[in-house]
Amino acid sequence: DEEERLAREREQLLAIALTTIDHPILLVEQGLVRYANPAAAREYGWSQAELTGMRLDDLVVRTIEPTTAEYA
């Protein structure tokens, strides 16, 4: 029916937006990455498949480790 068609159209538009936006987007549920857009993969250096299922804590720890320059 018409409501289902409109819902599918909204889902498609959202999927396009998430895929094409230039900013990293992670959808997280119960501490696990359920979706990562291509920009997130570029930002964090993991593939989208590698990010999916990763614990957010592991991702954050790996990306914000201090560098030696910060202690100089």
Buried (B, 14 or more C-beta within 10 A) or exposed (E): EEEEEEEEEEEEEEEEEBEEEEEBBBEBEEEBBEBBBBBBBEBBEBEBEBBBEBEBEEBEEEEEEEEEEEEE
